[in-house]
């Protein structure tokens, strides 16, 4: 499983965040909110992001999707 974070912040902002919190996975910059829109992760105003977790199988199918912060065990089980 390869986790990725996606958020509209700049690449430079992400570098600082990764360094500060010692993430061991990449954060992708989505300033136009294209990825967030495609994965239905935008709030009703179309600007703010709703935290959403997806597990996508190697074949490209969505195996798990949940808004908010689901239990890690649920995510791992879906992987």
N, C-alpha and C positions, 0 to 999 in steps of 0.2 A: 504494500500500500504506500503510495506517495502523497502525503498531504500537501495541499497548496492553499494559501490564503489569497483572497482577491478583495481589493478595496480601491476606492477611487483616489486615494492619496498618491502623491508623487513618488517616484522611485527613490529620491533622496530621503523623503520622509520615512519610507519603508526601511531603508538602510539603518537609520537611527533606531527605529522601533525594533528591528531584528537584533541589533547590537544590545539595546537596553534589556530586552527580555530573553535574549539568548535562544531565539527560535532555531530549530534544526530543520526547518522547511522554508521554501521560498514564498515570498509574498509577491503577487502580481499586481501591477498598477493598472487600473481600469478607469481612467479619468472621464471617459465618455459614458461610463456605466453600461457598456455594450454587453459584457459578460453577465453583470448583475441582472440586466433586463432579460437576457436569454434564459437565465436560470430562475426567473421569478423571485429575485432577491431584493427588489426595490420596495420601499414603503409606498403608500398610496400617493404621496406627493411626487413620486418619480425621481427624487433627488437623494434622499437618505437611503442607506442600506439597511435591510433587515437581515440580521445574522441568520444564515441558512447553511445547513450542512448537507452535502451530497456525497455519496459513494458511487463512483462510476466504474463499472466493470471494464476489464480489458477489451471486451467486445463493444464498448461504447454505451451499454445500457445502464440506466439509472437503477442502482440496487438499493439505494436508501436516500430519502430526502426528508428533512425535518427542519422547521424554523426554530430558532432559539439555540439553546445549547443542550443537545441530547447527551445522555450518559455515554461515556467513552465505550463502555462494553457493547452498547447497541451499535455504535459505529464499527467497531472491530468485528463484531459478529456478521455485519453486512458485507464486510470486505472479504 
